Amino acid sequence: MSFEGNVQRLEEIVAALEHDELPLDRALALFDEGVACLREAAAELARVESAVEVLRENASGVLRTTEFRG
Amino acid sequence: VATLTSATRDILEGSFPYVWVHGEVVGFKEHRSGHWYFTLKDADAQLRCVSWASERRAMLVAPDDGMAVVVRGQLTVYPARGDLQFRVLALQGVGDGLWRKAFEETRARLERDGLLAPQRKRGLPLFPRCVAVVTSTDGAALHDVVAVVRRRCPGTRVVAVPATVQGETATASIRRALARVARWGEADVVIVGRGGGGREDLWAFNDEGVARAIADMPMPVISAVGHEIDVTLCDLVADARAPTPSAAAEAAVPVLSDLVRRVRNEGTALTDAIAARLALARDRAGRARAGAERAARRLLERRAMVLRGVGGRLHALSPLATMARGFAVVTDREGRAIVRAASVSAGDELRLNFRDGAVVARAERIERGAAPADGAE
């Protein structure tokens, strides 16, 4: 799932846990799902900085990126 | 007549190089063939002009009467009429009259096709993995975008897509670059723009083809043309508009620390919520247990009460209680109870059992008949 999807789902889960009268087993299942979303979102945030790239097309129309040396 | 007019034409064409003439357009007519006929005038004089459709590439929009223009061309004679005539090869508006007209016409076409509708605008991604930047790799625009992305959200991939943004080749170049980004497909958001420059350099971003290419992009596009005053057609078609490439980059990527905080807060909220839910469950379980215990205690008490009642009655029936009142149980040597006088013979050994012990006795004689009312003491 995308970062946005994970954060959005997480928010839904928190809202459901906070406001809905869920049966305990359902609440625990949601919590597990929330932890998974949280883990994925946090992993996305830990992306490392990369070099600027430039998109070029070769003679046969193949697109490829190379490091940009401005 | 022909000889004279031809000679005049040759002299005129030979004596005047291509010149620029400034005037106001009047009597504009477009012929079915596409040729334009109009008169250029100022306060004191008039000049008949013609623009052949075949010679007119760069002038897409017809001027209206009253517009101030500058035309470039050649002074000649039209022999069939013997008129002085100016052959127009290029035409530019003075001020923004002509430019504005071209802009409005294109805008109306885009609007008619629904490309300017607000509901067409896509939201920008919260946290894009990859930002494509369609711009010149020489200008400051790319540098500015990279600087802002590095500062706000260093993990974002920035991919430059080189395009010429000024001059004759700009429109084709920008369209080609956009097509590449679309075909490549890895960008989550595209910034199209240039670093700055005068209004005359904006025209590529007012090109209908470029505007339509932006509208066709499969991912959101931020237009960053770098002109505060003029809105370009690209600005109108794009999903978001930024005054500068730096501002476009700020719109494209979030501040990482804000997102980190937000995710962390969600995490805290999640654990708090489940903790509250568990506390509630524990509370309920505790209450249920207390209830069960109370019920069990009540049950036990009731049983105990019943037992006490039964015990009382049993006690009343017990021979021990009778013995306590002064009776003794008579048994034979083997401990069998003797309840009738007839089962005893004189000389038999009898045991008289009291509460605190037994007395061994021997039967002297047997008397038949009812026992005395007050027992055998």
Interface residues (C-beta under 8 A of the other chain):
Chain A: S2 F3 E4 V7 L10 E11 I13 V14 L17 E18 L22 L24 A27 L28 F31 G34 V35 L38 A41 A42 E44 L45 A46 R47 V48 E49 S50 V52 E53 V54 L55 R56 E57 L63 T65 F68 G70
Chain B: P125 L126 F127 R129 A132 T137 L142 H143 V146 R150 P154 G155 T156 R157 V158 V159 A160 V161 P162 R180 V181 R183 W184 L256 L259 V260 R262 V263 E266 G267 A269 L270 A273 I274 A276 R277 L278 A281
